[in-house]
Amino acid sequence: MNPQVKHVEPMPNYKLKVQFENNETKEFDAIPFLDKGVFKELKNEAYFKQVRVAFGSVEWPHKQDFSKDTLYLLGTPLGA
């Protein structure tokens, strides 16, 4: 079972810096998702920056979200 998200920070170029409960930090690239359905709204950088932690995952005000599993499995580990 993958750890839950405890902190998220938007970064340039549609990336998220995600810190998990196990203290791992990963960079998640949202670009591959930006042309798909509800995620198209994330192309607006001001909106993208409104990301927040919700229920151990991340979401935006209009309910777009990425699961903790997607973030953890597709994220690239960052140094401490």
N, C-alpha and C positions, 0 to 999 in steps of 0.2 A: 504494500500500500504506500502510495507516495505522500510526502508531507504536505501540510496545508501552507498556504501563503500567509505570511505575517506582515509583509511590507511590500509595496510596489512603488516604483518611481519611473515616470515617463522619461525617455531619453531621446536624443535626436534620431532622425531617420526611422521613426516608427518602431523603436525598440523599447522594451520594458526591462528594467532592472528589478528582479524579483527575489525577495528574501523569504526563505522557507523556515518552518518551525525547527528544522534540524540544523539551522544556522548556515545552510548552503545558500549561496547567492548565484543566480543564473541570469543571463541576458537572453530575452526572448524576442525574436524578430517577427513582428506582425505583418510585414510586407506581403508574404505569400497569401494572406487572408483578405487583403484590402479590396479585392475585386469580387468577393463572394457575398452575395445577399446582404444581410443586415450589417456586415462589417464595412461596407462601402462608406458609411458615415464616418468611420475612423480616419479616412483620408484628410479630414479637416483637422489640422494640427492642434488648433485650440480645443477642439472636442476630444481629440486623442489624449490630451494632457489631463482630462478630467477623470482618468482611471482611478479606481479605488479598490481596496480590499473588501470583499463581501463573501461571507460564508466559506472562508478558507480558500477562495479563488479570487479572481479580479473581474470587475464589471465597470460599465460606463452608465451614465444616466438613463439612456434609452434601452437598457438591459442587454446590450451586447456583452458577451463574457467569454472568457477562456477558462477551462477547467484547470484545477491544480495539476491534473495528470498531463494535460497538453503542455502546460507551462514547464513542468518538471522534465518531461521526456524529450521535448523539443528545444529546451533551453540549453545554452552553452554555459558551462561553469565559468565563474569569474573568480579571480583570486580574492582572498580575504582582505 
